[in-house]
Amino acid sequence: MPLYKHYSFDLWLTLIKSNPAFKTERAKYFYTNFNAAKKSFEEVSLVFRQVDLMVNSINEKTGKNIDAEEMYLMVISILNNYSTDFQGVDVDELYREMEALVFKYLPEVYCGESAGVLRRIKESGLSTTSLLSNTGFIKGRTLRKILNALELDQLLDFQLYSDEVRLSKPNRQFFQLMLDSIDKNRHPELNLQDIIHIGDNPLADVKGAETVGISSLQINSNHLSISHLLL
């Protein structure tokens, strides 16, 4: 049986993981369409990795959010020796192309236990669940569609994404927003010790949870899996 009244989950590398084919095809698209400097395919792939890591670190440091379109423009700039000529780039169309690509190569549920644990928590009737996720190259509006396609959305009471609220973990305000969004009609006597946040990132997830005084559990990047929640 669940031990907490509310379970907050991270998304990437906690509940889902990227389809490797998506990253390959995304790099091919930029190699073909935004590569006037003639960088190699390996260089294009590396730039995506560098921008992803850099923006993630910036968002964690500032507690704010750099948008997906800005990240794609960073990639284009670096690929072309830090050019700032973006006049020919239709950022809206570019994001539509990337969204179509991510649905062609859909992310995967992290492991066989992921949906089962969520379902057991939900079906107990004792606890509520939510998602608290930083975003990067993929926006929250797209991630909502992905979770629907993976049939995970029905196991969550609400979802919060950094790009939609301009806040990123471990920002205390982002965690506070999660706390404020919990249905108090379901939990009229909810205390901080009744809430846990689960994720793979020791800074964004574990330290972030500590800022608001709730419990945390780090999984997948260590020796623990999501099934540990129900032990």
MOFENCOR-V745910 format. One record per residue. N is the residue number from 1. RES is the residue in one small letter. OMEGA is omega in radians with two decimals (* if undefined). Layout:
BEGIN
<<N:RES:OMEGA> <N:RES:OMEGA>>
END
This chain:
BEGIN
<<1:m:3.12> <2:p:-3.13> <3:l:-3.09> <4:y:3.10> <5:k:3.10> <6:h:3.12> <7:y:3.07> <8:s:-3.09> <9:f:2.85> <10:d:-3.12> <11:l:-3.04> <12:w:-3.12> <13:l:3.00> <14:t:3.09> <15:l:3.13> <16:i:3.08> <17:k:-3.10> <18:s:2.94> <19:n:-3.08> <20:p:-3.13> <21:a:3.13> <22:f:-3.12> <23:k:3.10> <24:t:-3.11> <25:e:3.07> <26:r:3.11> <27:a:3.10> <28:k:-3.13> <29:y:-3.13> <30:f:3.08> <31:y:-3.10> <32:t:-2.94> <33:n:-3.04> <34:f:-2.96> <35:n:3.14> <36:a:-3.13> <37:a:3.05> <38:k:3.06> <39:k:3.11> <40:s:3.10> <41:f:3.12> <42:e:3.10> <43:e:3.11> <44:v:3.13> <45:s:-3.14> <46:l:3.13> <47:v:3.09> <48:f:3.14> <49:r:-3.13> <50:q:3.14> <51:v:3.13> <52:d:-3.13> <53:l:-3.12> <54:m:-3.11> <55:v:3.10> <56:n:3.13> <57:s:3.11> <58:i:-3.14> <59:n:3.11> <60:e:-3.12> <61:k:-3.06> <62:t:-3.06> <63:g:3.14> <64:k:-3.04> <65:n:2.99> <66:i:-3.02> <67:d:3.12> <68:a:-3.13> <69:e:3.11> <70:e:3.12> <71:m:3.12> <72:y:3.08> <73:l:3.06> <74:m:3.13> <75:v:-3.13> <76:i:3.14> <77:s:-3.10> <78:i:3.11> <79:l:-3.08> <80:n:3.05> <81:n:3.07> <82:y:3.03> <83:s:3.08> <84:t:3.10> <85:d:-3.11> <86:f:-3.01> <87:q:-3.10> <88:g:-3.08> <89:v:3.03> <90:d:-3.01> <91:v:3.11> <92:d:3.11> <93:e:3.11> <94:l:-3.14> <95:y:3.09> <96:r:3.10> <97:e:3.14> <98:m:3.10> <99:e:3.10> <100:a:-3.13> <101:l:-3.11> <102:v:3.08> <103:f:3.04> <104:k:3.12> <105:y:-2.98> <106:l:3.00> <107:p:-3.07> <108:e:3.00> <109:v:-2.95> <110:y:3.13> <111:c:-3.09> <112:g:-3.11> <113:e:-2.95> <114:s:-3.10> <115:a:-3.12> <116:g:3.12> <117:v:3.09> <118:l:-3.12> <119:r:3.14> <120:r:3.10> <121:i:-3.11> <122:k:-3.05> <123:e:3.09> <124:s:-3.11> <125:g:-3.08> <126:l:-3.01> <127:s:3.00> <128:t:-3.08> <129:t:3.10> <130:s:3.13> <131:l:3.09> <132:l:-2.93> <133:s:2.89> <134:n:3.12> <135:t:3.13> <136:g:3.14> <137:f:-3.11> <138:i:-3.07> <139:k:3.09> <140:g:-3.11> <141:r:3.09> <142:t:-3.14> <143:l:3.07> <144:r:3.12> <145:k:3.12> <146:i:-3.14> <147:l:3.05> <148:n:3.13> <149:a:3.14> <150:l:-3.14> <151:e:3.07> <152:l:-3.08> <153:d:-3.13> <154:q:-3.14> <155:l:-3.12> <156:l:3.13> <157:d:3.04> <158:f:-3.12> <159:q:3.10> <160:l:-3.11> <161:y:-3.03> <162:s:-3.10> <163:d:-3.10> <164:e:-3.10> <165:v:3.09> <166:r:3.11> <167:l:3.11> <168:s:2.99> <169:k:0.21> <170:p:-3.13> <171:n:-3.12> <172:r:-3.11> <173:q:3.13> <174:f:3.09> <175:f:3.12> <176:q:3.09> <177:l:3.07> <178:m:3.14> <179:l:-3.11> <180:d:-3.09> <181:s:3.13> <182:i:-3.12> <183:d:-3.10> <184:k:3.03> <185:n:3.07> <186:r:-3.09> <187:h:-3.08> <188:p:-3.13> <189:e:-3.08> <190:l:3.08> <191:n:-3.11> <192:l:-3.13> <193:q:3.11> <194:d:-3.01> <195:i:3.10> <196:i:3.03> <197:h:-3.06> <198:i:3.11> <199:g:-3.09> <200:d:-2.98> <201:n:-3.10> <202:p:3.11> <203:l:-3.05> <204:a:-3.04> <205:d:-3.07> <206:v:3.14> <207:k:3.11> <208:g:3.11> <209:a:3.14> <210:e:-3.09> <211:t:3.12> <212:v:3.03> <213:g:3.09> <214:i:3.12> <215:s:3.10> <216:s:3.06> <217:l:3.07> <218:q:-3.14> <219:i:2.99> <220:n:3.07> <221:s:3.09> <222:n:-3.08> <223:h:-3.10> <224:l:3.05> <225:s:-3.09> <226:i:3.14> <227:s:3.11> <228:h:-3.13> <229:l:-3.03> <230:l:3.11> <231:l:*>>
END
